[in-house]
Amino acid sequence: MINNMYMKSKLLKYFIIINFVYCSIHIRDQLVKHGWCSRISHHLTAIDHKDFNQIEKILIALIPLTDACRIEYMSLLPTLDKLNDIYTKHHLDKDSIYNDILTNIQNLRTNLNEISSNDL
C-alpha cells in the first residue's frame, strides 16, 4: 500500500511538472504544429493493448494535450472504450496496479465526451 501511495504521489508530481512545462514554455502549440497529436494518438491505437507499461505512458502524454488535440483524439474513443473494458476486468480492488491506468482512461474519455457535447 505504501508503494502504491508513493507511485500515486510520483504520478501527480509528473502531471504537475508536465502541465507547468507545457504552459511555461509554450511547447503545446509547437507539439500540435509538428503533428504530435496524430503521432501519439496513432501510437495508442497501434500498440498491443496488453502492454500496460506503454499504455500508461501514452495516456500520461495524451491527457495534458486533450484540449489542443481534440480533433485527433476523438478518433480514440473506440480504443479508449476497449481499453476501459480490458482494465475494468483487471481492476479487482482499490490497490490494483491497474487503478491509475483505468482512472486515466476514464478521465480522458470523459474529457473528450464533454468537449464533443459542448461543441454541439
C-alpha positions in Angstrom: 0.0 0.0 0.0 2.9 2.4 0.8 4.4 1.7 -2.7 1.0 2.4 -4.3 0.8 5.7 -2.4 4.3 6.6 -3.5 3.5 5.9 -7.1 0.3 8.0 -7.0 2.3 10.8 -5.5 5.0 10.5 -8.1 2.5 10.4 -10.9 0.7 13.5 -9.6 4.1 15.4 -9.4 4.7 14.3 -13.0 1.4 15.7 -14.2 2.0 19.0 -12.4 5.5 19.2 -13.9 4.3 18.4 -17.4 1.4 21.0 -17.2 3.8 23.6 -15.9 6.3 22.9 -18.7 3.7 23.0 -21.4 2.3 26.3 -20.1 5.6 28.0 -19.2 7.5 27.5 -22.4 4.5 27.3 -24.8 5.5 23.9 -26.1 1.9 22.9 -26.5 1.5 24.9 -29.7 4.7 23.6 -31.1 3.8 20.0 -30.4 0.4 20.5 -32.1 2.0 22.3 -35.1 4.5 19.5 -35.7 1.9 16.7 -35.6 2.3 15.3 -32.1 -1.4 14.9 -31.7 -1.8 12.4 -34.6 1.5 10.7 -33.8 0.7 10.0 -30.1 -2.9 9.1 -30.8 -1.8 6.7 -33.6 0.6 5.1 -31.2 -2.2 4.3 -28.7 -4.3 2.6 -31.5 -1.3 0.6 -32.8 0.2 -0.7 -29.6 -0.6 -4.1 -28.1 -3.4 -3.4 -25.6 -1.8 -5.8 -23.1 1.3 -3.7 -22.9 0.3 -2.0 -19.7 3.5 -0.1 -19.2 3.3 1.6 -22.7 -0.4 2.3 -22.4 0.2 4.1 -19.1 2.9 6.3 -20.6 0.9 7.1 -23.7 -2.1 8.1 -21.5 0.1 10.4 -19.5 1.3 12.0 -22.7 -2.2 12.4 -24.1 -4.0 13.9 -21.1 -2.3 17.3 -20.9 -2.9 17.9 -24.6 -6.6 16.9 -24.7 -7.9 20.4 -25.4 -5.3 21.2 -28.0 -5.6 17.8 -29.8 -9.3 17.3 -29.5 -9.9 16.6 -33.2 -7.3 13.9 -33.4 -8.2 12.4 -30.0 -11.9 12.0 -30.9 -11.0 9.0 -33.1 -9.5 7.4 -29.9 -12.9 6.9 -28.3 -13.4 3.3 -29.5 -9.9 2.4 -28.5 -10.4 4.0 -25.1 -13.7 2.1 -24.7 -11.8 -1.1 -25.5 -9.1 -0.3 -23.0 -11.7 0.6 -20.4 -13.2 -2.9 -20.8 -9.7 -4.5 -20.6 -8.7 -2.6 -17.5 -12.1 -2.9 -15.8 -11.6 -6.7 -15.9 -8.1 -6.3 -14.2 -9.4 -3.7 -11.7 -10.0 -6.1 -8.9 -9.5 -3.8 -5.9 -8.7 -0.3 -4.9 -5.0 -1.1 -4.6 -4.8 -2.7 -8.0 -1.8 -1.7 -10.2 -4.4 -1.0 -12.9 -6.3 1.6 -10.9 -4.3 4.6 -12.1 -4.4 3.5 -15.7 -8.2 2.9 -15.5 -8.7 6.3 -13.9 -6.6 8.0 -16.7 -8.6 6.1 -19.4 -11.9 7.2 -17.8 -10.8 10.8 -17.3 -9.7 11.0 -21.0 -12.9 9.5 -22.2 -14.9 11.9 -20.0 -12.9 14.9 -21.2 -13.4 14.0 -24.8 -17.1 13.4 -24.4 -17.6 16.7 -22.6 -15.7 18.6 -25.2 -17.7 16.9 -28.0 -21.0 17.6 -26.3 -20.0 21.2 -25.7 -19.4 21.6 -29.5 -23.0 20.6 -30.3 
